[in-house]
Amino acid sequence: MLRNLTILAGAIALSPLALQAHRQWMLPSSTVLSKADSWVTVDAAVSNELFYFDHVPLRVNNLVVTAPDGSRRQPENVATGKYRTTFDVHLPQPGTYRIASVSNTVFASWKENGEMKTWRGDAEAFTREVPANAAELRTAKMNSRVEVFVTAGKPDTRALQPVGIGLELAPVTHPNDLVTGEAATFQFLHNGNPAANLEVTVIPGGIRYRDQLKEQKLTTDGEGRFKVTFAEPGMYWINATVGASMRGPAPAPGPSPSGPNAGPRTGGGPGPGPGGRGFMPSGDRSSYVATVEVLPQ
């Protein structure tokens, strides 16, 4: 009996569900509230099992909360623990709010005085800190957006207008008006243009409590649009990625790095992040994640 249990445990550990990559997500305490001047609390994490805290917190240093009138709201009571980050958002205006963790990172490498240097930081710092005439300059960009949508009172779309940077979800069906059994339509944009032939992944939460992933793989049409029908109520994870793999050859080993914005660095790579020490990305990449709530009819 003990041997059978051991074999079963090993099979579970090697199942497709257990082998899934870590996923980033945010989860609001509510997505639809009856009136303005309400609050929501948002959990943010990176985990194997959707909406379950089992890996690391999502770092939210670049939170952008857009109010219905287009103004910015500051998140409150931000706290990061072992497995998750939490924060509160006050919703003083009626309408739909867009809550996003946004990252726009530039990686660069070049030669200076015969030595290879590498750098990482945001686009604005790149123009200041990396020599424009650097020899053998190579750059790569990585944009990511993890977001949720919350409506207080009557829904609208003023806060949902695309910003034109990276991969974005432009709602045709309002993201706070999703019900089971009805097809919802969305559009993906990349740098403001329709993202055609893009693979989109849709997974319902609760992976921990079932033995099937129930994953949907969809493809956008020529206008970047796709339709999805939700079979069950609950929270869903929507993900898409466009661009080259963020992997590349590492510079030769060298002294420990120093300098602002984790760069420039001499031979040690751009520091913590994908690939760790010695990592130099290749190509540009954009990723997108949204959590949406689907209600029963």
C-alpha positions in Angstrom: 0.0 0.0 0.0 2.8 2.4 0.9 4.6 1.6 -2.3 1.4 2.4 -4.3 1.0 5.7 -2.5 4.6 6.6 -3.3 4.1 5.8 -7.0 0.9 7.9 -7.1 2.6 10.8 -5.4 5.3 10.7 -8.0 2.8 10.6 -10.8 1.0 13.6 -9.5 4.3 15.5 -9.1 5.1 14.9 -12.8 1.6 15.6 -14.1 1.0 18.4 -16.6 -0.6 20.5 -13.9 2.4 20.2 -11.7 4.8 21.0 -14.5 3.3 24.3 -15.5 5.5 27.3 -15.5 5.1 30.0 -12.8 2.3 32.5 -13.7 2.0 36.1 -12.7 -1.4 37.5 -11.7 -3.3 40.0 -9.7 -6.6 39.2 -8.0 -9.0 41.9 -6.8 -11.4 41.3 -3.8 -14.2 42.5 -6.1 -14.5 43.4 -9.8 -18.0 45.0 -9.7 -19.3 47.2 -6.9 -22.7 48.8 -6.7 -21.6 52.3 -6.1 -18.6 54.7 -6.1 -16.6 55.7 -3.0 -15.8 52.0 -2.5 -12.6 50.1 -1.9 -10.9 47.0 -3.3 -8.0 45.0 -2.0 -5.7 43.4 -4.6 -3.5 40.4 -4.1 -0.5 40.0 -6.5 1.6 36.9 -6.8 3.6 34.5 -9.0 2.5 30.9 -8.5 2.2 27.5 -10.0 -1.5 27.2 -9.2 -3.6 30.1 -10.3 -4.8 32.4 -7.5 -3.1 30.3 -4.8 0.0 31.6 -3.0 2.7 29.0 -3.4 5.8 30.7 -4.9 6.8 34.4 -4.6 5.1 37.8 -4.4 4.6 39.8 -7.6 6.7 43.0 -7.2 4.5 46.0 -7.9 7.0 48.9 -8.1 5.4 50.2 -11.2 1.7 50.2 -10.3 -0.5 52.3 -12.6 -4.1 52.8 -11.4 -6.2 54.7 -14.0 -9.5 56.2 -12.8 -12.5 56.6 -15.1 -11.6 60.2 -15.9 -8.1 59.2 -16.9 -6.4 60.5 -13.7 -4.0 58.4 -11.7 -4.9 57.0 -8.3 -2.2 56.0 -5.8 -2.5 52.5 -4.3 -2.6 52.5 -0.5 -1.4 50.1 2.2 1.1 48.3 -0.1 2.7 45.4 1.7 4.9 42.6 0.4 5.2 39.3 2.2 6.7 36.0 1.6 4.2 34.7 -1.0 2.2 37.8 -2.1 1.9 41.5 -2.3 -1.3 43.2 -1.3 -2.6 46.8 -1.7 -5.8 48.8 -1.5 -7.4 51.0 -4.1 -10.0 53.7 -3.3 -12.6 54.1 -6.0 -14.1 57.6 -5.4 -15.5 58.0 -9.0 -18.2 56.0 -10.7 -17.0 53.9 -13.6 -14.3 51.4 -14.5 -10.8 51.5 -13.1 -7.7 49.9 -14.7 -5.2 48.5 -12.2 -1.9 47.5 -13.9 1.6 46.5 -12.9 3.7 47.7 -15.9 7.3 47.1 -16.7 9.3 48.6 -19.6 12.9 47.4 -19.4 15.8 48.1 -21.8 18.8 45.8 -21.9 22.0 47.0 -23.6 25.6 45.7 -24.2 28.5 47.5 -25.8 32.3 47.7 -25.9 34.2 50.4 -24.1 38.0 50.6 -24.0 38.1 47.0 -25.2 35.8 45.7 -22.3 32.2 44.5 -22.7 29.7 46.4 -20.6 26.1 45.6 -20.0 23.2 47.7 -18.6 19.5 47.5 -17.7 17.0 50.1 -16.8 14.0 52.0 -18.2 13.8 53.7 -21.5 14.3 57.2 -20.1 17.4 56.2 -18.2 18.8 54.4 -21.3 18.9 57.7 -23.3 20.9 59.3 -20.4 23.2 56.6 -19.3 24.2 54.5 -22.4 26.5 56.3 -24.9 24.6 57.0 -28.1 27.7 56.2 -30.1 28.7 53.1 -28.1 30.7 50.6 -30.1 29.0 47.3 -31.0 25.8 48.5 -29.2 23.1 45.8 -28.8 19.8 46.4 -27.2 16.7 44.4 -26.3 13.4 45.6 -24.8 11.1 43.7 -22.5 7.6 45.0 -21.8 5.1 43.3 -19.4 1.7 44.3 -18.2 -0.3 42.5 -15.5 -3.7 44.0 -14.9 -7.3 43.8 -13.6 -10.4 45.9 -14.2 -12.8 47.0 -11.4 -16.1 48.9 -11.9 -17.9 51.0 -9.3 -21.4 51.7 -10.4 -22.1 51.9 -14.1 -19.2 50.5 -16.3 -17.5 52.6 -18.9 -14.4 52.4 -21.1 -12.6 55.7 -20.7 -9.8 54.2 -18.5 -9.4 51.3 -20.8 -8.1 53.2 -23.8 -4.8 51.7 -25.1 -1.6 53.6 -24.3 0.2 52.2 -27.4 3.1 50.5 -25.6 3.7 46.8 -25.6 0.9 44.2 -25.6 -2.5 45.4 -24.5 -6.1 44.1 -24.3 -8.6 46.4 -25.9 -12.1 45.3 -24.7 -14.8 44.9 -27.3 -16.9 43.2 -24.7 -16.5 45.0 -21.4 -14.2 43.0 -19.1 -16.6 43.5 -16.1 -19.6 42.3 -18.1 -18.7 38.6 -18.7 -21.2 35.8 -18.1 -21.2 32.1 -18.8 -22.4 30.7 -22.1 -22.0 34.0 -24.0 -19.1 34.6 -26.3 -17.0 37.6 -25.3 -14.8 39.5 -27.9 -11.5 41.1 -27.1 -8.8 42.7 -29.2 -5.0 42.5 -28.7 -2.8 45.4 -29.7 0.9 45.5 -29.9 2.4 49.0 -29.7 -0.9 50.3 -30.7 -1.4 48.1 -33.8 -3.6 44.9 -34.1 -1.7 41.8 -33.0 -2.7 39.3 -35.7 -2.2 35.5 -35.4 -1.4 35.8 -31.7 -1.8 32.8 -29.5 -4.0 33.5 -26.4 -4.2 31.3 -23.4 -7.3 31.3 -21.1 -7.4 29.2 -17.9 -10.0 29.2 -15.2 -8.8 29.5 -11.6 -8.9 26.7 -9.1 -6.2 24.5 -10.7 -5.3 23.2 -7.3 -8.7 21.5 -6.9 -9.0 19.7 -10.2 -7.1 17.2 -12.3 -7.5 19.0 -15.6 -6.1 22.4 -16.6 -9.2 23.3 -18.7 -7.0 25.5 -20.8 -8.2 27.2 -24.0 -5.8 28.1 -26.7 -7.2 30.7 -29.1 -5.7 32.7 -32.0 -6.4 36.3 -32.9 -7.7 37.2 -36.4 -6.3 39.8 -38.8 -7.6 42.6 -36.6 -6.1 41.1 -33.4 -9.6 40.0 -32.2 -10.6 36.7 -30.6 -13.7 35.3 -29.1 -13.9 33.2 -25.9 -16.9 31.5 -24.3 -16.6 30.8 -20.6 -18.2 27.5 -19.6 -18.2 28.1 -15.8 -18.4 31.1 -13.5 -15.2 32.2 -11.6 -11.9 34.0 -12.1 -10.1 33.5 -15.3 -6.4 34.1 -16.4 -5.8 35.5 -19.8 -2.2 35.5 -21.2 -0.4 36.3 -24.4 3.2 36.9 -25.4 4.7 38.4 -28.6 8.3 38.7 -29.7 11.6 36.9 -29.6 12.7 34.8 -26.7 14.5 36.9 -24.1 17.6 34.7 -24.2 21.0 35.5 -25.6 24.7 34.9 -25.2 26.2 36.0 -21.9 29.2 38.3 -21.8 32.4 36.9 -20.5 32.8 36.8 -16.7 34.2 39.9 -15.2 34.3 42.0 -12.0 31.3 42.8 -9.9 28.9 45.3 -11.4 28.2 48.8 -10.2 26.4 52.0 -11.2 22.9 53.4 -11.2 19.8 51.4 -12.4 21.7 48.1 -11.9 24.1 49.2 -14.7 26.2 49.9 -16.5 27.9 46.6 -15.7 31.2 45.2 -16.8 31.1 41.6 -17.9 28.6 40.5 -15.2 25.4 40.8 -17.1 22.3 42.8 -16.1 22.0 41.3 -12.7 18.9 39.7 -11.1 16.2 38.9 -13.6 15.7 36.4 -16.4 18.8 34.3 -16.7 20.6 35.9 -13.7 24.3 36.9 -13.7 25.7 37.0 -17.2 22.3 37.2 -18.9 22.0 39.3 -22.1 18.5 39.2 -23.8 18.2 38.9 -27.5 15.3 40.6 -29.4 12.3 42.4 -28.1 9.5 40.8 -26.1 6.0 41.9 -24.8 3.8 39.8 -22.4 0.3 40.4 -21.1 -1.7 39.0 -18.3 -5.2 39.9 -17.1 -7.6 38.4 -14.5 -11.3 38.7 -15.3 -14.3 37.5 -13.4 -17.1 35.6 -15.1 -20.6 35.5 -13.5 -23.4 33.0 -14.0 -26.3 34.0 -16.2 
